[in-house]
Amino acid sequence: MGQVVDMNGYSDNREVIIQVINYGDIIVEEVLLFNNLL
C-alpha cells in the first residue's frame, strides 16, 4: 500500500489525502516522510 500512496500521491496531493482516510494513520507518517524526501 505504501507504493500505491507513493505512485498516486506523488502527482496529486488530493489522492494522498483520500488514501490516508481509507488506509489509516500509519500511511500519514509514510506520506510525511515522502514529502520530506522530495
Protein Blocks (a to p, Z undefined) as FASTA:
>chain_A
ZZmmmmmmmmomklmmmmmmmnomklmmmmmmmmmmZZ
